[in-house]
Amino acid sequence: MHVKKGDNIIVLAGKDKGRTGKILKAFPRENLVLVEGVNIKKVHERAKKSGAKGVIIEKNFPIHVSNVKKQ
């Protein structure tokens, strides 16, 4: 893998094309990287107790390493 944790990168493809960010975590076996502020999705979380309400959380998801390059 050509990038590692802590590298500043530019996204080359996908909905976040052109954005820059820092790699938070790398998954070498899957060829994925988790980039700060990139590929954020809303995840619905179920209520834990019967009286509580569920919440919507914005969460980072990994992107393929071929879609990034070092800055």
mmCIF file of the N, C-alpha and C atoms, coordinates in Angstrom:
data_MODEL
# 
_entry.id   MODEL 
# 
loop_
_atom_site.group_PDB 
_atom_site.id 
_atom_site.type_symbol 
_atom_site.label_atom_id 
_atom_site.label_alt_id 
_atom_site.label_comp_id 
_atom_site.label_asym_id 
_atom_site.label_entity_id 
_atom_site.label_seq_id 
_atom_site.pdbx_PDB_ins_code 
_atom_site.Cartn_x 
_atom_site.Cartn_y 
_atom_site.Cartn_z 
_atom_site.occupancy 
_atom_site.B_iso_or_equiv 
_atom_site.pdbx_formal_charge 
_atom_site.auth_seq_id 
_atom_site.auth_comp_id 
_atom_site.auth_asym_id 
_atom_site.auth_atom_id 
_atom_site.pdbx_PDB_model_num 
ATOM 1   N N  . MET A 1 1  ? 0.846   -1.174 0.000  1.00 0.00 ? 1  MET A N  1 
ATOM 2   C CA . MET A 1 1  ? 0.000   0.000  0.000  1.00 0.00 ? 1  MET A CA 1 
ATOM 3   C C  . MET A 1 1  ? 0.893   1.240  0.000  1.00 0.00 ? 1  MET A C  1 
ATOM 4   N N  . HIS A 1 2  ? 0.538   2.236  -0.815 1.00 0.00 ? 2  HIS A N  1 
ATOM 5   C CA . HIS A 1 2  ? 1.386   3.412  -0.996 1.00 0.00 ? 2  HIS A CA 1 
ATOM 6   C C  . HIS A 1 2  ? 1.127   4.523  0.022  1.00 0.00 ? 2  HIS A C  1 
ATOM 7   N N  . VAL A 1 3  ? 0.148   4.354  0.895  1.00 0.00 ? 3  VAL A N  1 
ATOM 8   C CA . VAL A 1 3  ? -0.149  5.356  1.922  1.00 0.00 ? 3  VAL A CA 1 
ATOM 9   C C  . VAL A 1 3  ? -0.223  4.674  3.285  1.00 0.00 ? 3  VAL A C  1 
ATOM 10  N N  . LYS A 1 4  ? -0.067  5.478  4.338  1.00 0.00 ? 4  LYS A N  1 
ATOM 11  C CA . LYS A 1 4  ? -0.135  4.922  5.693  1.00 0.00 ? 4  LYS A CA 1 
ATOM 12  C C  . LYS A 1 4  ? -0.821  5.922  6.613  1.00 0.00 ? 4  LYS A C  1 
ATOM 13  N N  . LYS A 1 5  ? -1.060  5.511  7.831  1.00 0.00 ? 5  LYS A N  1 
ATOM 14  C CA . LYS A 1 5  ? -1.732  6.345  8.827  1.00 0.00 ? 5  LYS A CA 1 
ATOM 15  C C  . LYS A 1 5  ? -0.968  7.657  9.028  1.00 0.00 ? 5  LYS A C  1 
ATOM 16  N N  . GLY A 1 6  ? -1.707  8.769  9.019  1.00 0.00 ? 6  GLY A N  1 
ATOM 17  C CA . GLY A 1 6  ? -1.094  10.073 9.232  1.00 0.00 ? 6  GLY A CA 1 
ATOM 18  C C  . GLY A 1 6  ? -0.761  10.832 7.958  1.00 0.00 ? 6  GLY A C  1 
ATOM 19  N N  . ASP A 1 7  ? -0.774  10.155 6.802  1.00 0.00 ? 7  ASP A N  1 
ATOM 20  C CA . ASP A 1 7  ? -0.485  10.825 5.527  1.00 0.00 ? 7  ASP A CA 1 
ATOM 21  C C  . ASP A 1 7  ? -1.627  11.762 5.140  1.00 0.00 ? 7  ASP A C  1 
ATOM 22  N N  . ASN A 1 8  ? -1.277  12.888 4.519  1.00 0.00 ? 8  ASN A N  1 
ATOM 23  C CA . ASN A 1 8  ? -2.274  13.772 3.928  1.00 0.00 ? 8  ASN A CA 1 
ATOM 24  C C  . ASN A 1 8  ? -2.492  13.322 2.494  1.00 0.00 ? 8  ASN A C  1 
ATOM 25  N N  . ILE A 1 9  ? -3.760  13.184 2.103  1.00 0.00 ? 9  ILE A N  1 
ATOM 26  C CA . ILE A 1 9  ? -4.080  12.641 0.785  1.00 0.00 ? 9  ILE A CA 1 
ATOM 27  C C  . ILE A 1 9  ? -5.098  13.516 0.054  1.00 0.00 ? 9  ILE A C  1 
ATOM 28  N N  . ILE A 1 10 ? -5.234  13.239 -1.254 1.00 0.00 ? 10 ILE A N  1 
ATOM 29  C CA . ILE A 1 10 ? -6.267  13.836 -2.099 1.00 0.00 ? 10 ILE A CA 1 
ATOM 30  C C  . ILE A 1 10 ? -7.109  12.687 -2.643 1.00 0.00 ? 10 ILE A C  1 
ATOM 31  N N  . VAL A 1 11 ? -8.428  12.848 -2.641 1.00 0.00 ? 11 VAL A N  1 
ATOM 32  C CA . VAL A 1 11 ? -9.325  11.830 -3.182 1.00 0.00 ? 11 VAL A CA 1 
ATOM 33  C C  . VAL A 1 11 ? -9.413  12.017 -4.697 1.00 0.00 ? 11 VAL A C  1 
ATOM 34  N N  . LEU A 1 12 ? -9.166  10.935 -5.444 1.00 0.00 ? 12 LEU A N  1 
ATOM 35  C CA . LEU A 1 12 ? -9.120  10.987 -6.903 1.00 0.00 ? 12 LEU A CA 1 
ATOM 36  C C  . LEU A 1 12 ? -10.446 10.637 -7.565 1.00 0.00 ? 12 LEU A C  1 
ATOM 37  N N  . ALA A 1 13 ? -11.287 9.852  -6.905 1.00 0.00 ? 13 ALA A N  1 
ATOM 38  C CA . ALA A 1 13 ? -12.533 9.396  -7.527 1.00 0.00 ? 13 ALA A CA 1 
ATOM 39  C C  . ALA A 1 13 ? -13.627 9.268  -6.483 1.00 0.00 ? 13 ALA A C  1 
ATOM 40  N N  . GLY A 1 14 ? -14.858 9.295  -6.963 1.00 0.00 ? 14 GLY A N  1 
ATOM 41  C CA . GLY A 1 14 ? -16.010 9.121  -6.087 1.00 0.00 ? 14 GLY A CA 1 
ATOM 42  C C  . GLY A 1 14 ? -16.683 10.434 -5.761 1.00 0.00 ? 14 GLY A C  1 
ATOM 43  N N  . LYS A 1 15 ? -17.647 10.378 -4.845 1.00 0.00 ? 15 LYS A N  1 
ATOM 44  C CA . LYS A 1 15 ? -18.442 11.570 -4.527 1.00 0.00 ? 15 LYS A CA 1 
ATOM 45  C C  . LYS A 1 15 ? -17.631 12.656 -3.842 1.00 0.00 ? 15 LYS A C  1 
ATOM 46  N N  . ASP A 1 16 ? -16.514 12.305 -3.226 1.00 0.00 ? 16 ASP A N  1 
ATOM 47  C CA . ASP A 1 16 ? -15.664 13.273 -2.527 1.00 0.00 ? 16 ASP A CA 1 
ATOM 48  C C  . ASP A 1 16 ? -14.419 13.632 -3.337 1.00 0.00 ? 16 ASP A C  1 
ATOM 49  N N  . LYS A 1 17 ? -14.470 13.478 -4.648 1.00 0.00 ? 17 LYS A N  1 
ATOM 50  C CA . LYS A 1 17 ? -13.327 13.751 -5.528 1.00 0.00 ? 17 LYS A CA 1 
ATOM 51  C C  . LYS A 1 17 ? -12.818 15.176 -5.322 1.00 0.00 ? 17 LYS A C  1 
ATOM 52  N N  . GLY A 1 18 ? -11.493 15.301 -5.164 1.00 0.00 ? 18 GLY A N  1 
ATOM 53  C CA . GLY A 1 18 ? -10.866 16.604 -4.986 1.00 0.00 ? 18 GLY A CA 1 
ATOM 54  C C  . GLY A 1 18 ? -10.689 17.020 -3.537 1.00 0.00 ? 18 GLY A C  1 
ATOM 55  N N  . ARG A 1 19 ? -11.349 16.346 -2.622 1.00 0.00 ? 19 ARG A N  1 
ATOM 56  C CA . ARG A 1 19 ? -11.217 16.689 -1.209 1.00 0.00 ? 19 ARG A CA 1 
ATOM 57  C C  . ARG A 1 19 ? -9.896  16.175 -0.660 1.00 0.00 ? 19 ARG A C  1 
ATOM 58  N N  . THR A 1 20 ? -9.407  16.856 0.367  1.00 0.00 ? 20 THR A N  1 
ATOM 59  C CA . THR A 1 20 ? -8.174  16.433 1.020  1.00 0.00 ? 20 THR A CA 1 
ATOM 60  C C  . THR A 1 20 ? -8.494  16.011 2.441  1.00 0.00 ? 20 THR A C  1 
ATOM 61  N N  . GLY A 1 21 ? -7.632  15.192 2.998  1.00 0.00 ? 21 GLY A N  1 
ATOM 62  C CA . GLY A 1 21 ? -7.834  14.737 4.361  1.00 0.00 ? 21 GLY A CA 1 
ATOM 63  C C  . GLY A 1 21 ? -6.641  13.958 4.855  1.00 0.00 ? 21 GLY A C  1 
ATOM 64  N N  . LYS A 1 22 ? -6.707  13.590 6.118  1.00 0.00 ? 22 LYS A N  1 
ATOM 65  C CA . LYS A 1 22 ? -5.646  12.839 6.776  1.00 0.00 ? 22 LYS A CA 1 
ATOM 66  C C  . LYS A 1 22 ? -6.135  11.413 7.000  1.00 0.00 ? 22 LYS A C  1 
ATOM 67  N N  . ILE A 1 23 ? -5.262  10.447 6.782  1.00 0.00 ? 23 ILE A N  1 
ATOM 68  C CA . ILE A 1 23 ? -5.633  9.052  6.981  1.00 0.00 ? 23 ILE A CA 1 
ATOM 69  C C  . ILE A 1 23 ? -5.662  8.752  8.479  1.00 0.00 ? 23 ILE A C  1 
ATOM 70  N N  . LEU A 1 24 ? -6.825  8.294  8.949  1.00 0.00 ? 24 LEU A N  1 
ATOM 71  C CA . LEU A 1 24 ? -6.996  7.953  10.356 1.00 0.00 ? 24 LEU A CA 1 
ATOM 72  C C  . LEU A 1 24 ? -6.605  6.508  10.630 1.00 0.00 ? 24 LEU A C  1 
ATOM 73  N N  . LYS A 1 25 ? -6.899  5.617  9.674  1.00 0.00 ? 25 LYS A N  1 
ATOM 74  C CA . LYS A 1 25 ? -6.602  4.199  9.849  1.00 0.00 ? 25 LYS A CA 1 
ATOM 75  C C  . LYS A 1 25 ? -6.470  3.550  8.480  1.00 0.00 ? 25 LYS A C  1 
ATOM 76  N N  . ALA A 1 26 ? -5.588  2.571  8.379  1.00 0.00 ? 26 ALA A N  1 
ATOM 77  C CA . ALA A 1 26 ? -5.394  1.834  7.129  1.00 0.00 ? 26 ALA A CA 1 
ATOM 78  C C  . ALA A 1 26 ? -5.730  0.361  7.352  1.00 0.00 ? 26 ALA A C  1 
ATOM 79  N N  . PHE A 1 27 ? -6.357  -0.247 6.355  1.00 0.00 ? 27 PHE A N  1 
ATOM 80  C CA . PHE A 1 27 ? -6.703  -1.663 6.387  1.00 0.00 ? 27 PHE A CA 1 
ATOM 81  C C  . PHE A 1 27 ? -5.994  -2.345 5.217  1.00 0.00 ? 27 PHE A C  1 
ATOM 82  N N  . PRO A 1 28 ? -4.722  -2.748 5.392  1.00 0.00 ? 28 PRO A N  1 
ATOM 83  C CA . PRO A 1 28 ? -3.925  -3.267 4.271  1.00 0.00 ? 28 PRO A CA 1 
ATOM 84  C C  . PRO A 1 28 ? -4.477  -4.543 3.635  1.00 0.00 ? 28 PRO A C  1 
ATOM 85  N N  . ARG A 1 29 ? -5.072  -5.429 4.406  1.00 0.00 ? 29 ARG A N  1 
ATOM 86  C CA . ARG A 1 29 ? -5.595  -6.676 3.829  1.00 0.00 ? 29 ARG A CA 1 
ATOM 87  C C  . ARG A 1 29 ? -6.765  -6.424 2.881  1.00 0.00 ? 29 ARG A C  1 
ATOM 88  N N  . GLU A 1 30 ? -7.582  -5.427 3.207  1.00 0.00 ? 30 GLU A N  1 
ATOM 89  C CA . GLU A 1 30 ? -8.736  -5.106 2.365  1.00 0.00 ? 30 GLU A CA 1 
ATOM 90  C C  . GLU A 1 30 ? -8.439  -3.991 1.366  1.00 0.00 ? 30 GLU A C  1 
ATOM 91  N N  . ASN A 1 31 ? -7.236  -3.398 1.423  1.00 0.00 ? 31 ASN A N  1 
ATOM 92  C CA . ASN A 1 31 ? -6.845  -2.255 0.584  1.00 0.00 ? 31 ASN A CA 1 
ATOM 93  C C  . ASN A 1 31 ? -7.791  -1.073 0.763  1.00 0.00 ? 31 ASN A C  1 
ATOM 94  N N  . LEU A 1 32 ? -8.131  -0.770 2.022  1.00 0.00 ? 32 LEU A N  1 
ATOM 95  C CA . LEU A 1 32 ? -9.018  0.337  2.347  1.00 0.00 ? 32 LEU A CA 1 
ATOM 96  C C  . LEU A 1 32 ? -8.329  1.297  3.295  1.00 0.00 ? 32 LEU A C  1 
ATOM 97  N N  . VAL A 1 33 ? -8.731  2.569  3.245  1.00 0.00 ? 33 VAL A N  1 
ATOM 98  C CA . VAL A 1 33 ? -8.235  3.572  4.188  1.00 0.00 ? 33 VAL A CA 1 
ATOM 99  C C  . VAL A 1 33 ? -9.414  4.385  4.713  1.00 0.00 ? 33 VAL A C  1 
ATOM 100 N N  . LEU A 1 34 ? -9.314  4.793  5.973  1.00 0.00 ? 34 LEU A N  1 
ATOM 101 C CA . LEU A 1 34 ? -10.312 5.641  6.606  1.00 0.00 ? 34 LEU A CA 1 
ATOM 102 C C  . LEU A 1 34 ? -9.754  7.051  6.616  1.00 0.00 ? 34 LEU A C  1 
ATOM 103 N N  . VAL A 1 35 ? -10.427 7.972  5.913  1.00 0.00 ? 35 VAL A N  1 
ATOM 104 C CA . VAL A 1 35 ? -9.931  9.335  5.744  1.00 0.00 ? 35 VAL A CA 1 
ATOM 105 C C  . VAL A 1 35 ? -10.833 10.301 6.501  1.00 0.00 ? 35 VAL A C  1 
ATOM 106 N N  . GLU A 1 36 ? -10.192 11.226 7.213  1.00 0.00 ? 36 GLU A N  1 
ATOM 107 C CA . GLU A 1 36 ? -10.909 12.220 8.006  1.00 0.00 ? 36 GLU A CA 1 
ATOM 108 C C  . GLU A 1 36 ? -11.754 13.127 7.106  1.00 0.00 ? 36 GLU A C  1 
ATOM 109 N N  . GLY A 1 37 ? -13.058 13.193 7.359  1.00 0.00 ? 37 GLY A N  1 
ATOM 110 C CA . GLY A 1 37 ? -13.950 14.081 6.627  1.00 0.00 ? 37 GLY A CA 1 
ATOM 111 C C  . GLY A 1 37 ? -14.348 13.624 5.237  1.00 0.00 ? 37 GLY A C  1 
ATOM 112 N N  . VAL A 1 38 ? -14.055 12.379 4.887  1.00 0.00 ? 38 VAL A N  1 
ATOM 113 C CA . VAL A 1 38 ? -14.371 11.858 3.556  1.00 0.00 ? 38 VAL A CA 1 
ATOM 114 C C  . VAL A 1 38 ? -15.245 10.612 3.703  1.00 0.00 ? 38 VAL A C  1 
ATOM 115 N N  . ASN A 1 39 ? -16.195 10.442 2.775  1.00 0.00 ? 39 ASN A N  1 
ATOM 116 C CA . ASN A 1 39 ? -17.118 9.301  2.755  1.00 0.00 ? 39 ASN A CA 1 
ATOM 117 C C  . ASN A 1 39 ? -17.912 9.197  4.057  1.00 0.00 ? 39 ASN A C  1 
ATOM 118 N N  . ILE A 1 40 ? -18.519 10.309 4.450  1.00 0.00 ? 40 ILE A N  1 
ATOM 119 C CA . ILE A 1 40 ? -19.341 10.341 5.658  1.00 0.00 ? 40 ILE A CA 1 
ATOM 120 C C  . ILE A 1 40 ? -20.765 9.944  5.284  1.00 0.00 ? 40 ILE A C  1 
ATOM 121 N N  . LYS A 1 41 ? -21.318 9.007  6.042  1.00 0.00 ? 41 LYS A N  1 
ATOM 122 C CA . LYS A 1 41 ? -22.686 8.545  5.810  1.00 0.00 ? 41 LYS A CA 1 
ATOM 123 C C  . LYS A 1 41 ? -23.474 8.670  7.103  1.00 0.00 ? 41 LYS A C  1 
ATOM 124 N N  . LYS A 1 42 ? -24.780 8.814  6.960  1.00 0.00 ? 42 LYS A N  1 
ATOM 125 C CA . LYS A 1 42 ? -25.652 8.871  8.128  1.00 0.00 ? 42 LYS A CA 1 
ATOM 126 C C  . LYS A 1 42 ? -26.097 7.457  8.463  1.00 0.00 ? 42 LYS A C  1 
ATOM 127 N N  . VAL A 1 43 ? -25.924 7.076  9.739  1.00 0.00 ? 43 VAL A N  1 
ATOM 128 C CA . VAL A 1 43 ? -26.273 5.748  10.203 1.00 0.00 ? 43 VAL A CA 1 
ATOM 129 C C  . VAL A 1 43 ? -27.366 5.885  11.252 1.00 0.00 ? 43 VAL A C  1 
ATOM 130 N N  . HIS A 1 44 ? -28.445 5.138  11.085 1.00 0.00 ? 44 HIS A N  1 
ATOM 131 C CA . HIS A 1 44 ? -29.534 5.148  12.052 1.00 0.00 ? 44 HIS A CA 1 
ATOM 132 C C  . HIS A 1 44 ? -29.221 4.139  13.146 1.00 0.00 ? 44 HIS A C  1 
ATOM 133 N N  . GLU A 1 45 ? -29.221 4.598  14.381 1.00 0.00 ? 45 GLU A N  1 
ATOM 134 C CA . GLU A 1 45 ? -28.927 3.724  15.511 1.00 0.00 ? 45 GLU A CA 1 
ATOM 135 C C  . GLU A 1 45 ? -30.212 3.474  16.288 1.00 0.00 ? 45 GLU A C  1 
ATOM 136 N N  . ARG A 1 46 ? -30.488 2.225  16.537 1.00 0.00 ? 46 ARG A N  1 
ATOM 137 C CA . ARG A 1 46 ? -31.700 1.806  17.231 1.00 0.00 ? 46 ARG A CA 1 
ATOM 138 C C  . ARG A 1 46 ? -31.682 2.269  18.684 1.00 0.00 ? 46 ARG A C  1 
ATOM 139 N N  . ALA A 1 47 ? -32.858 2.498  19.239 1.00 0.00 ? 47 ALA A N  1 
ATOM 140 C CA . ALA A 1 47 ? -32.981 2.889  20.640 1.00 0.00 ? 47 ALA A CA 1 
ATOM 141 C C  . ALA A 1 47 ? -32.542 1.730  21.529 1.00 0.00 ? 47 ALA A C  1 
ATOM 142 N N  . LYS A 1 48 ? -31.785 2.024  22.564 1.00 0.00 ? 48 LYS A N  1 
ATOM 143 C CA . LYS A 1 48 ? -31.278 0.983  23.462 1.00 0.00 ? 48 LYS A CA 1 
ATOM 144 C C  . LYS A 1 48 ? -32.364 0.510  24.433 1.00 0.00 ? 48 LYS A C  1 
ATOM 145 N N  . LYS A 1 49 ? -33.148 1.455  24.954 1.00 0.00 ? 49 LYS A N  1 
ATOM 146 C CA . LYS A 1 49 ? -34.202 1.121  25.911 1.00 0.00 ? 49 LYS A CA 1 
ATOM 147 C C  . LYS A 1 49 ? -35.553 1.427  25.286 1.00 0.00 ? 49 LYS A C  1 
ATOM 148 N N  . SER A 1 50 ? -36.596 0.891  25.871 1.00 0.00 ? 50 SER A N  1 
ATOM 149 C CA . SER A 1 50 ? -37.928 1.061  25.289 1.00 0.00 ? 50 SER A CA 1 
ATOM 150 C C  . SER A 1 50 ? -38.398 2.514  25.302 1.00 0.00 ? 50 SER A C  1 
ATOM 151 N N  . GLY A 1 51 ? -37.994 3.312  26.286 1.00 0.00 ? 51 GLY A N  1 
ATOM 152 C CA . GLY A 1 51 ? -38.419 4.701  26.372 1.00 0.00 ? 51 GLY A CA 1 
ATOM 153 C C  . GLY A 1 51 ? -37.563 5.654  25.554 1.00 0.00 ? 51 GLY A C  1 
ATOM 154 N N  . ALA A 1 52 ? -36.358 5.253  25.211 1.00 0.00 ? 52 ALA A N  1 
ATOM 155 C CA . ALA A 1 52 ? -35.419 6.132  24.506 1.00 0.00 ? 52 ALA A CA 1 
ATOM 156 C C  . ALA A 1 52 ? -35.740 6.182  23.012 1.00 0.00 ? 52 ALA A C  1 
ATOM 157 N N  . LYS A 1 53 ? -35.251 7.234  22.361 1.00 0.00 ? 53 LYS A N  1 
ATOM 158 C CA . LYS A 1 53 ? -35.422 7.369  20.917 1.00 0.00 ? 53 LYS A CA 1 
ATOM 159 C C  . LYS A 1 53 ? -34.142 6.950  20.205 1.00 0.00 ? 53 LYS A C  1 
ATOM 160 N N  . GLY A 1 54 ? -34.299 6.507  18.980 1.00 0.00 ? 54 GLY A N  1 
ATOM 161 C CA . GLY A 1 54 ? -33.138 6.214  18.155 1.00 0.00 ? 54 GLY A CA 1 
ATOM 162 C C  . GLY A 1 54 ? -32.516 7.510  17.665 1.00 0.00 ? 54 GLY A C  1 
ATOM 163 N N  . VAL A 1 55 ? -31.267 7.446  17.252 1.00 0.00 ? 55 VAL A N  1 
ATOM 164 C CA . VAL A 1 55 ? -30.559 8.640  16.797 1.00 0.00 ? 55 VAL A CA 1 
ATOM 165 C C  . VAL A 1 55 ? -29.927 8.386  15.429 1.00 0.00 ? 55 VAL A C  1 
ATOM 166 N N  . ILE A 1 56 ? -29.640 9.480  14.739 1.00 0.00 ? 56 ILE A N  1 
ATOM 167 C CA . ILE A 1 56 ? -28.945 9.412  13.455 1.00 0.00 ? 56 ILE A CA 1 
ATOM 168 C C  . ILE A 1 56 ? -27.542 9.963  13.673 1.00 0.00 ? 56 ILE A C  1 
ATOM 169 N N  . ILE A 1 57 ? -26.529 9.144  13.376 1.00 0.00 ? 57 ILE A N  1 
ATOM 170 C CA . ILE A 1 57 ? -25.131 9.498  13.599 1.00 0.00 ? 57 ILE A CA 1 
ATOM 171 C C  . ILE A 1 57 ? -24.428 9.601  12.249 1.00 0.00 ? 57 ILE A C  1 
ATOM 172 N N  . GLU A 1 58 ? -23.569 10.617 12.092 1.00 0.00 ? 58 GLU A N  1 
ATOM 173 C CA . GLU A 1 58 ? -22.727 10.703 10.899 1.00 0.00 ? 58 GLU A CA 1 
ATOM 174 C C  . GLU A 1 58 ? -21.436 9.949  11.184 1.00 0.00 ? 58 GLU A C  1 
ATOM 175 N N  . LYS A 1 59 ? -21.092 9.012  10.312 1.00 0.00 ? 59 LYS A N  1 
ATOM 176 C CA . LYS A 1 59 ? -19.971 8.119  10.553 1.00 0.00 ? 59 LYS A CA 1 
ATOM 177 C C  . LYS A 1 59 ? -19.073 8.054  9.320  1.00 0.00 ? 59 LYS A C  1 
ATOM 178 N N  . ASN A 1 60 ? -17.753 7.990  9.539  1.00 0.00 ? 60 ASN A N  1 
ATOM 179 C CA . ASN A 1 60 ? -16.791 7.819  8.439  1.00 0.00 ? 60 ASN A CA 1 
ATOM 180 C C  . ASN A 1 60 ? -16.766 6.361  8.014  1.00 0.00 ? 60 ASN A C  1 
ATOM 181 N N  . PHE A 1 61 ? -16.712 6.133  6.709  1.00 0.00 ? 61 PHE A N  1 
ATOM 182 C CA . PHE A 1 61 ? -16.553 4.794  6.180  1.00 0.00 ? 61 PHE A CA 1 
ATOM 183 C C  . PHE A 1 61 ? -15.297 4.766  5.315  1.00 0.00 ? 61 PHE A C  1 
ATOM 184 N N  . PRO A 1 62 ? -14.611 3.620  5.255  1.00 0.00 ? 62 PRO A N  1 
ATOM 185 C CA . PRO A 1 62 ? -13.368 3.541  4.476  1.00 0.00 ? 62 PRO A CA 1 
ATOM 186 C C  . PRO A 1 62 ? -13.611 3.598  2.970  1.00 0.00 ? 62 PRO A C  1 
ATOM 187 N N  . ILE A 1 63 ? -12.580 4.057  2.242  1.00 0.00 ? 63 ILE A N  1 
ATOM 188 C CA . ILE A 1 63 ? -12.610 4.064  0.779  1.00 0.00 ? 63 ILE A CA 1 
ATOM 189 C C  . ILE A 1 63 ? -11.417 3.263  0.262  1.00 0.00 ? 63 ILE A C  1 
ATOM 190 N N  . HIS A 1 64 ? -11.502 2.841  -0.987 1.00 0.00 ? 64 HIS A N  1 
ATOM 191 C CA . HIS A 1 64 ? -10.440 2.016  -1.557 1.00 0.00 ? 64 HIS A CA 1 
ATOM 192 C C  . HIS A 1 64 ? -9.176  2.848  -1.759 1.00 0.00 ? 64 HIS A C  1 
ATOM 193 N N  . VAL A 1 65 ? -8.037  2.226  -1.518 1.00 0.00 ? 65 VAL A N  1 
ATOM 194 C CA . VAL A 1 65 ? -6.748  2.916  -1.574 1.00 0.00 ? 65 VAL A CA 1 
ATOM 195 C C  . VAL A 1 65 ? -6.410  3.393  -2.992 1.00 0.00 ? 65 VAL A C  1 
ATOM 196 N N  . SER A 1 66 ? -6.991  2.778  -4.008 1.00 0.00 ? 66 SER A N  1 
ATOM 197 C CA . SER A 1 66 ? -6.721  3.209  -5.384 1.00 0.00 ? 66 SER A CA 1 
ATOM 198 C C  . SER A 1 66 ? -7.370  4.550  -5.705 1.00 0.00 ? 66 SER A C  1 
ATOM 199 N N  . ASN A 1 67 ? -8.284  5.000  -4.863 1.00 0.00 ? 67 ASN A N  1 
ATOM 200 C CA . ASN A 1 67 ? -8.966  6.275  -5.086 1.00 0.00 ? 67 ASN A CA 1 
ATOM 201 C C  . ASN A 1 67 ? -8.306  7.440  -4.365 1.00 0.00 ? 67 ASN A C  1 
ATOM 202 N N  . VAL A 1 68 ? -7.122  7.223  -3.791 1.00 0.00 ? 68 VAL A N  1 
ATOM 203 C CA . VAL A 1 68 ? -6.418  8.300  -3.091 1.00 0.00 ? 68 VAL A CA 1 
ATOM 204 C C  . VAL A 1 68 ? -4.970  8.374  -3.560 1.00 0.00 ? 68 VAL A C  1 
ATOM 205 N N  . LYS A 1 69 ? -4.373  9.569  -3.396 1.00 0.00 ? 69 LYS A N  1 
ATOM 206 C CA . LYS A 1 69 ? -2.934  9.712  -3.636 1.00 0.00 ? 69 LYS A CA 1 
ATOM 207 C C  . LYS A 1 69 ? -2.367  10.668 -2.601 1.00 0.00 ? 69 LYS A C  1 
ATOM 208 N N  . LYS A 1 70 ? -1.079  10.539 -2.329 1.00 0.00 ? 70 LYS A N  1 
ATOM 209 C CA . LYS A 1 70 ? -0.418  11.420 -1.364 1.00 0.00 ? 70 LYS A CA 1 
ATOM 210 C C  . LYS A 1 70 ? -0.417  12.841 -1.875 1.00 0.00 ? 70 LYS A C  1 
ATOM 211 N N  . GLN A 1 71 ? -0.501  13.762 -0.933 1.00 0.00 ? 71 GLN A N  1 
ATOM 212 C CA . GLN A 1 71 ? -0.515  15.177 -1.289 1.00 0.00 ? 71 GLN A CA 1 
ATOM 213 C C  . GLN A 1 71 ? 0.879   15.723 -1.373 1.00 0.00 ? 71 GLN A C  1 
# 
